[in-house]
């Protein structure tokens, strides 16, 4: 799947060889977290990563898995610091919807992650649940993608 925007941003499925460049824009992996670096590599090798890029390189990435109660789940959404507030997150969420092969697509974020909550609100994702216990004192909010943006209607 390739999505080209008038602004020169391309969203495509990452190749296995893209993993190190993608890890370079992931704040946790770039800080040296070997577990995250291994996860980025595995996600790329498994064909789960959608990468947004322009001529300068990767701007952000999203991971779409289908292991959440047999539904789609955006496991990770990361936009490079220098690419924020340019619509990259919105592009990735829409691409995730288009790539989802299950009837529903979910994601989650910590209660403390207000920028992600605002992004999900702008993209009309609906809050559907709250889970305590994953991160101490920072519950996880779950969101559901608008149904018309899942699968063939996702673009």
ChimeraX attribute file (.defattr): number of C-alpha atoms within 10 A of each C-alpha:
attribute: neighborCount
match mode: 1-to-1
recipient: residues
	/A:1	10
	/A:2	12
	/A:3	15
	/A:4	14
	/A:5	11
	/A:6	6
	/A:7	8
	/A:8	10
	/A:9	20
	/A:10	19
	/A:11	24
	/A:12	18
	/A:13	21
	/A:14	23
	/A:15	17
	/A:16	17
	/A:17	11
	/A:18	17
	/A:19	20
	/A:20	17
	/A:21	13
	/A:22	27
	/A:23	24
	/A:24	16
	/A:25	22
	/A:26	22
	/A:27	15
	/A:28	14
	/A:29	19
	/A:30	16
	/A:31	13
	/A:32	12
	/A:33	12
	/A:34	12
	/A:35	11
	/A:36	17
	/A:37	21
	/A:38	15
	/A:39	14
	/A:40	26
	/A:41	20
	/A:42	15
	/A:43	21
	/A:44	23
	/A:45	16
	/A:46	13
	/A:47	15
	/A:48	23
	/A:49	30
	/A:50	26
	/A:51	30
	/A:52	27
	/A:53	20
	/A:54	14
	/A:55	9
	/A:56	6
	/A:57	13
	/A:58	22
	/A:59	26
	/A:60	26
	/A:61	29
	/A:62	25
	/A:63	23
	/A:64	26
	/A:65	25
	/A:66	18
	/A:67	11
	/A:68	14
	/A:69	7
	/A:70	13
	/A:71	15
	/A:72	25
	/A:73	25
	/A:74	24
	/A:75	18
	/A:76	15
	/A:77	22
	/A:78	20
	/A:79	23
	/A:80	17
	/A:81	12
	/A:82	10
	/A:83	15
	/A:84	13
	/A:85	11
	/A:86	12
	/A:87	12
	/A:88	23
	/A:89	25
	/A:90	15
	/A:91	24
	/A:92	25
	/A:93	27
	/A:94	20
	/A:95	27
	/A:96	29
	/A:97	29
	/A:98	18
	/A:99	24
	/A:100	23
	/A:101	18
	/A:102	16
	/A:103	11
	/A:104	21
	/A:105	28
	/A:106	23
	/A:107	23
	/A:108	23
	/A:109	21
	/A:110	19
	/A:111	16
	/A:112	13
	/A:113	12
	/A:114	11
	/A:115	10
	/A:116	17
	/A:117	20
	/A:118	12
	/A:119	16
	/A:120	22
	/A:121	13
	/A:122	10
	/A:123	17
	/A:124	14
	/A:125	22
	/A:126	14
	/A:127	17
	/A:128	12
	/A:129	11
	/A:130	14
	/A:131	14
	/A:132	12
	/A:133	9
	/A:134	10
	/A:135	10
	/A:136	7
	/A:137	11
	/A:138	15
	/A:139	16
	/A:140	20
	/A:141	19
	/A:142	19
	/A:143	23
	/A:144	19
	/A:145	25
	/A:146	17
	/A:147	14
	/A:148	13
	/A:149	23
	/A:150	23
	/A:151	19
	/A:152	12
	/A:153	13
	/A:154	18
	/A:155	16
